[in-house]
Amino acid sequence: METADFQYTRLDSRHIRVLQRVSDDQLRTNTPSYRLLPVNLDSHPEFVAVSYVWGEPGLTREINISGKTLKVTNSLYNAVQDVFEALGGLLRLSDSQCREEISIWIDGVCINQESDLEKSEQVALMGEIYRGAFLTITYAGPHGVEARCALKLICDCNKFIQESMLRIVQNGSLEQANFPSPEHESYRALRKLLRLPWSARAWIVQESVMAQRNLLVIGTTLFEWTSLATIVESTRRGLLPAICISSEEEWLDDGYLNPDYVLMQSNLKKDAWTKDGNLSKTLCQLLRRCHSFVSSNPKDKIYAFLSMAKDREELGIKPNYLLSTRDIYIDTTTRILQVEQRLDVLSSVRPEKNDKKINLPSWVPDWSSFDFPRWGANNYLWYRGLLEKGLFRADGGRLPRIHFNADGTELTLRGVIFDQLCLITNPDCRGDHNPKYPNAIEGGSANRELFMSLLASVQTVLECCSEEMKTNTYPNSGGVKEAFWRTLIANVDDFGREADREYERCYDDYAKLQQHMFKKEFGHELALDEVARLRAMRFATTMKLMSIQRSVGLTHKGYIASVPGHAEPGDFICVLFGGKVPFIIRPEARESRYILLGDTYVHGIMKGEAVEGVANELITDVTFV
């Protein structure tokens, strides 16, 4: 006999629903049976919060809610079933956590997904929900042979870390350290676990940061998810075999499902709170740091981080799923500019051609994009200590003057249009520790293009052009070469400090490593000792962070700049008051209107030199569309 479809009823203010499992002797049915209970958050109900990956959107499965049918996705069906089983085992073993009936909160069931009004109200409570849950569970997926292999290796890795923190394991000595051989299936299983979609979800950040305690569930097996972050960090430091998190044949397939997402979550959890237990990050900082996380609904790229922001009350942003994504992004950017009275949010405009998926004004970041680990992101504003020391202070500390037009789509700022690009070069800034140059021998044109991307070749081009232009912008002993290598790393070393002159050796060694890999294609060898290789890797790591998918430009005044990948000769360098870094702008068809392409590092004007003593007539209003 068919059962009626389940119908949600309206929730009272500050109420949520929790889900309880119904035993077979209470209600016999062919589908899993549950009941939904409304509870008041202010009454401090006991429940477990559950997060999971929504997966395929089709409602292909059914569960029974108080005798009525609710259609759900396959991933939600598995999550509810497995989490209740896992919790049953956990709470039976723990007298201190024993509950007569387990209640869980899981958004796919506990929120009416057909009501944008209810979603808006419930999302506004999300921070309190995860903070109030006595346990938060992240459901990574169902059990299987691979999952069991991965779990065994996780246990082995954590045991090894605890017992042998100072030992360094190379792939060639795995058996001696009681690790499986490099060919063992457990390594691939662990890498697959680290790349499952759960780790890159935007909502997972709030869930892990706000939770009192967070466990990961695979099938019905629970373990501390922070152990995964420890494995990634320890592998990066050389304390565990590299094949735990990466393999050469999988390198090109990492995409945005990068194992570092697990580490990013762990670091965010540490950084999100002050010692006094208060939230420490603004919404602008959270959006910049979490830009690469994934959300099926682009509106959630704002709402997922809202309850974590220390300035959420000042901003006055309320979740509203009735608004368009475009309106939400414009409103969020506008409010951040008005509250912060600085231009940091403009640095989140993507440095990538045709990347915006939403029709937005050029000055509004498209937070719906999320492929940064593959294509790079702007990281100039990551180093708070350097910013406080004035390393990036292009505006000289001048206060902004912010104005919006009547419909809020045009932004006018004060600043100085300082210079114009006359040359764009495209150095190989991937920073791969083992760069490959396939098919370099085939065809003269491809061979030449590859050769011209080598850093040493780009440096030569810049030196020749500067000499021909007779600009003499960098008259000190380091000259164009020093300006070039500092531009590639935005003048920041691999320890997050202002790079000193000794760091030039790291650049020299990386340039040699590039030449070595290039010449190796033709059967030539270039000697490079291990110390030099390590220095090269240091430079490569920082350059990849700061310059991937960026080009290097030369201006009419002879300045060297790291510019967005779609910048062109004729684009302008502009220093805007309230901006720690300069910006690249392009004239629009309408008079006195500009398109914001992204921010830039320009060596020689990052500490206010461009606006120091500038004549008033050179200060102008710049309007962005």
N, C-alpha and C positions, 0 to 999 in steps of 0.2 A: 504494500500500500504506500502510495506516495505521501510524503509529508509536506506541509506548507513551508514556504520560504520564511526564514527568520527576518523579523523587522526590528530595527533599532528604535528605541524611544529616546526622547530628548533628555540630555543630562542637565542636572542642576549646576549652578555656578560652583566651580572648584571641585567638581566631582569627576572621577574617572571610572572606568569599568575594569574589573579584574576577572580573569578566567580561572575556573576550577574544573577539575576532571570529575566526571560522574562514574562511579563504579558500575560494573555490569549488573549487580543485583539491584541497583537503584533504577536503572533504565536500560532495557535490553534493545539493542539496535545493531544493524550491520555496519554502521559508521561510528567513528570515535565520538563519544558523547561528553558534553561539557555544559557548564552554566556560566552566564555572565552576571556579575553582581556590581551594582553601582556603589562606590565608596567615596567618602569625603576625604580629600587629601589632608585637611586640617585635623582630622581625627587620627592621623598617623597610622594608617593601615599597614599590615605586614604583607609584603608581596615581593616577588622576584621579577625584575625587569628583564625582558628578553629582546635582543636585537638579532637580526638575521638579514640575509640578502634576499631581496624580493624575487629575483630571478625572472623567468618568463612570466609575462603579465596574464596569461590565460587562466581563467578560473576553472580548472579541470578537475578539482577534487572537492569532496564534500565532508563537512563535519556536522555533528548534531548539537544544536544549542537549545537546551530545554525542550527537546522533542521536535524542533524545527530545523530545517536545512539551511546551512550557510555555505555558499560556494567560495572556495579559497584557491590560491595558487598551490602548485605542487611543493614549492619550497616552504611555504607557510605550514602546510599540512605536515611535512616531515619535521619541521622545527618544533611544533607544538607536541607532537607525539614523542619525539626523542628527548626533549627538555623535561617533560613530566617524568619520563622513565629515569633520566639521569638524576633529577632532583629527589625522586623517591629513594634511590639508593644512597644519595648523599645525606639526606636528613635522617634516614634510619640509622646511619652510622654516627650521627652527631647529636648527642643528647641536648647540647646547648642550643642547637638550631631546630629541635624537633617541633613540628607543627602538626595539629590534628588534620588540617586540610591545607594543601599547597595552593596558593594563589599566584598567578603570573599575570604580568601586564605585557602584552605584545601588540604593537600598533595595528597590524593588519586585521586583527579581530576586535580589539578593544576600542578602536576608533572607527566610526562609520565612514568608510572611505568614499561613499557616494555623496557626502555632505561637505562642501567646501567650508561652510560656516563652522561645523563642528571641528573639522581639521584645524582651522585657524585658532579656535579656542583651546584645543588640546595641545597643539604645538607650542602655544604660549606657556603651557605648564610643563613642558618636557624636562627642563632643568630640574624642577622640583620632583618630578617623577623619578628620575634616575638618582637624584640625591636622597630621596626618601626610601628607595628600595633597599632592603637589607642585603641584597645580592643582585648583581647584574650578570647576565649570561650572554655571551656572544656565540651564536650557533653558526659554526663554520660549514657544516654539511653532514650528510649521512656517513655511517661507518662503511668501511670497505677494506680490502687487502692493503691498498696504498696507505690509508689512514693508520692502520695498525703498524705498518713499517715505519711511518713517520713518527708516531708516538714513541716507539721503542728507541729511535735515534735521538729524539728530544730528551728522553730520560738519560741516555748515555752521554749526550753533550753536556747537560747540566751537571751531571755527576763529575765529568771530567773537569769542567770549569771550577767547581768547588774544590776539587782535590789537587788540581795542577794549574793554578792560575798563571804561573810564570813560564809554563812550557809552551813552546810554539810548535804546532803540528803542520808539517808540509804533506802534500798529497802522497809523496813517495814514502812516508814513514807511518802510514795509517795503522797498519797491522801491529807495529811495535807499540803503539799507543792504545791498543785494543779497540780500534775503530774498524768498521767493515772495510773491505777492499774498495777501491774507487769505483768498481763496476757494480757494487751492490745496489739493489733496487731502493733501499731506504733513503739514499741521497736524493734521488729523483722524487721520491714521495714527499720528502721534507720540502724540497724546492717548490713542488706543486702546492703544498699546504700554505707556504709563505706567499704564494701568488693567487690564492683563492680570492674571489671578489670581496669577501667580507673586510679584508684589511684596507681596502681603498675607499670604502663607503664614507661619505661625508658625515652621516649621522653617527658613525662609530666613534668619531672624535669626542662628541659631547657625551656619549654613553660611557666611554672610558674615563674621561676627565671628571665627570660629575659623580661617578659610581663610588660607593664606599668600598666595595670589593668586586672585582671582575674576574669571572672564569670563562674559559673557552670550552665549548662542547663540540666534540666530533662524534657523531652518532650518539651514544649514551655515555661517552667517556668525558670526564671533566678534568681540566688542569689549568694552572695559572697561565694566562696568555702572556704575561710579562716574561715568561721563560723564553718565548719566541724572540722577543726583543733582545734578551740577553744573548741568544745564539747569534743573531744578526750582528750585534755590536762586537761580540767576541771574535766572530769571523773576520769582520772588517779590521780588527786590531791584530789579526794573525794568530789568535789563540786557538782557533778551530780550523779544520780543513776548509779550504775555499769552496770545495764542491758542495758544502752544506747549503750554500745560498746561490751559487752560480756555476754554470758550466759553459765552456766555449761555444758548444753547438747551440745553446739556448740563448746566447747573448742578444741576438737580433730579435728574439721573440719576447723580450721582457715587457715591452710596451709600458703601459701605465701600471700594470700589475707587478710592481717592483717590490722585492723583499724589504726595501728600506721603509715602506709604509708602516710596517710593524714597529720599526725603530722610531719613526716620526711620531706615532701615537704615544709611545712610552715617554719620549722627550716632552711632548705637549702636556702630558699628565703632570710631569714634574714642574714644568714652567708656568702652568696656568694659574698657580696659586702663590700668594705671598706667604712668608713665614707666619703671618698672623691669621692665615686661613681665609684671606680675601682674594677675589679674582684679580689677576694681574694684567690681563691683556685687553686692549681695546678691540672693537669689532674690526677696525681697519687692519690691525696686526693679525688677527685671526684669519681674516679673509685672504690676506697676502700669504700667510704661512700654510693655509689649507687649500689654496687655489687648485691644487692638483687632485684633490679628492673628488670622488665620483658621486653623482646623484641622478637618479632617474627623472626626478622632477627638478628642473633648473631653479625653481623658486627656493628649494631647500638648500641651495648653495649659500643663501643668506640665513634662512631660518634655522638651519642646523647648528649655527654657531652663535646665534643671538643670545641665548641664555647664559653663555660662557663669557660674554663681553662685560667688562667692568663699567663701560659707559652706556649700557643699554637703556637706562632710565633717561639719561641726557638726550640720547638719540631719539627716543620716543617711537621706535619702530615696533609695530605690532604685526604679528603674522596675519596675513589676509590673502587667502588663496583665491579670492574673487578677483583680485587684481591681475593684470597681465605681467609676465616676467619682465617685459621691457619697462613698465611703470615701476616695478619693484626695484630694479637695478638703478634706474635714474634717481628714484627717491632716496635709495640707500646712499648713493654717491653724494647726492646733494646734502643730505643730513650730515654725513661724515665731514665734508668740507666746511659746513657751517659750524659744527661743534668743535672740530679740532683746530680750525683756523691755520691749517698748513696743508700742503699739497701731496702728502705721502700717498694718498689713495690713487693719484694719477699714475704712480709707478706700477700699478697693477694692470694698466693698459697693455695688452699683449704685444710683444715684439715679434709678430708673425704675420705674414701677408695673408689677407682674406680669411683670417681666423674667426672673426666674430660670426657666431651662428644666429645671433639675434640682431635685429635692426636697431642699433643703438647709436647715439651721438658718439663722436670719436673720443670724447673725454671720459666716457663711462666704461669701466672695465666689463668685459664679458666673462663673468664668473662661471658660466656654464661650460667653458672649455676646461679640459682636465688632463691633457697629454704632456704636461711639463717634463716629467722624468725622461721622456723620449726626445722632446724638442727643446727643452730648456725653458727657463723663466728668468725674470729679472730678480737678482738677489742683492742689489746694491744696498738695500735698506735692512738687511738681515742683522748687521753687526751693530747692535745698540751701543756697545762700548766705544766703537770707532766714531759713531755719530755724535756721541756725547763729547768726544775729544775734538770734534770739528773736522774730521777727515773729509766728510761730505757736507759742505756748507756753502753751496754755490751761490745762494742768495745773499750771503753775507749777514744773515740774521734779520733781513728786512721782513716786515709783516705783510701778509697778503691783503689784497683788496678784492673781494669775491663778489661777483654780481651775476645774476641769472636773468634771462629774458622772461617775458610774461608766461610763456608755456613751459618754462623750465628746461628747454632743450639746448639752449646756448649758454655757455659759460664765458665770462669775461674776467681776465686777470691782468694785473700790472706786471711789467717786466721789461727786459731789454732783449731785442733781437740782435744777437751778438755777432754771428758769423754765418757763413753759407758753405755747404759741402760742395767740393769741386771734384772729388775722386772717391770712389767706393771700391774697396778690395775685399776679397772673400777668403781669408786664411782658414786653414783647417783647424778649427777650435774645438774639435770633438774631445780632445784630451784623452783618447783611448790609451791605456797602458800598453796595449799590444795592437797598434793600428795596422789595418790591412789595406793594401792597395791593389785590389784585383784588377787584372787585365791592363796593368800599367804599360806593358810592352806593346799592346795592340793600338795601332793608330797614332800618328804624330800629334793630332789635335788634342785627343784625350790625354796623351802623355804630357803635353805642354800645360794643359789646364791643371792637371794634378801637380806638376812641378811648381806652377805659379801659386798653388795654395799652401806650399810649405812656408813656415814662418820666416825662414831666412830669406826666401824669395820676396815675400811681402815687405820685409824690412828694407831690402835693397830698393824696391820700387818706391817706397816712401822716402828714403834718403835721396834718391835721384830726383824725385819730383820737388822735394823741399829745396834742394840745391838749385834746381832750375828756376823755381819761383822766387828764390833769394829772400825767403821770409825770415830766417834766423830766429824762429820762435823759441827754440830750445838751445840757447847758446852755451849751456854749461858743458862739462866734460862728457856727460852721458849722452847728450844730443838726442837725435831722432831715435836711436836704438833704445835708450832708456825710456823715452816717452812711449814707445811702441810696446815694450814688454810690460810696463806698468799699466798701460791701457788694457791689455789682454786680461789682466787679473784685477782690474779696477783698483790697483795699488794696495791690494790686501793679500797677505800671504796665507799659507794653508793652516795657520794657527789663528786666523782671524785678527791679525795685527797689521799695522801699516808696514808694508814691505820695506826692508832696508836694502842697501846697495849690494849686500852679499847675495841677495835673492837673484841677482842677475846670472849667477852661476847656474842656478836651476833652469833659467830660461835657455842659456847656452847649451846645457846638456839635453834639454828637450828638443831644441832645434837640431842637434846632432842625431838624436834618436829618430826624428822624422826623416832626416836624410838617410840614415842607416836603413830604415824600412823601405824607403824609396829605391835606394841603390840595390837592396837585396833582391828586388824584382829582376834586376839585370845580372844577377850572379856576383855582385860585388859585396864585400864585407867591410864594415866600419867598426873598428874596435871601440867599445864603450864598457868601462869596468862597472862593477856592481854598485859602487858608491855613486857614480855618475848616473846610473839608471834610477837609483832611488831619488836623487835630486830631480831628475827629469819627471818622475812620477809625481813628485810634490807639485811641480809647476803645472803639470797636466791636470791634476785634480782641481786646482784652484781655477785654472783657465776654463775648464769645462763648466764649472759652477757659474762663472761670471760671463762667459762669452759664447757659449754654444748657441747656434742659430743667430748670431750677430755678425755684422760686417764691421770692417775697420774703414773709417772715413778720414779724409784729409780736407781741411778747410782752406778757403782763400787766404786766411791769415797764417796758415801753416800749422794749425793745431791738429792733433791726432785724436780721434774719437772712436769709441765703440758704439755702434748705432744699431737700431732695429734692422732686422734682415731685409725689410722691404724699403729702407731709405734709399734715396736716389740723389745724384748730383743735382744741386738746385734747391734741395731742402734746407731749411734754416735751423740753426742752433739758437735756442731761446732760453734765457735765464729768467724764471718767473719768481716773483717775490713770494716767499713762503715755501719754496721748493728746495730741498736739500741737494738735488741733482738737476742738471740742465735737461731740456727736452728737445726732441726733434719735431719740427712742425712743418706743414706744407700748405702753401696758399691754396685757398678754395676758389671755385669759380666766381663766387660773389666777392665783391670788394671788401677788403679788411676782415675777411673771415679765414680761419685756418683749421686744418685737420691735425689733431694730435696723433703722432705716430708711435710715441713711446719715449722713455727717458734715455739718457745717454751718459757715458763717462767721457769727459773731455779733459785730457791731461793738461794741467796748467791753469784751469779755472774752477777747480772743485772746492776751493777754500775762499771763494768770494772775489777772486781777482777781476772777474768780468764786470762787477757792479761797483767796485771800489772807486770812489771819486768820479763816477759816471755823470756826465752832464744831464741836467733835467730834460733837455729836449730829446735825449735818446731814450728816455723812459716812456713807454707807450702802453696803451690798452691792447690786449691780445684777446680776440674773441674766437672761441672754438665752437664748431658745429658738429 
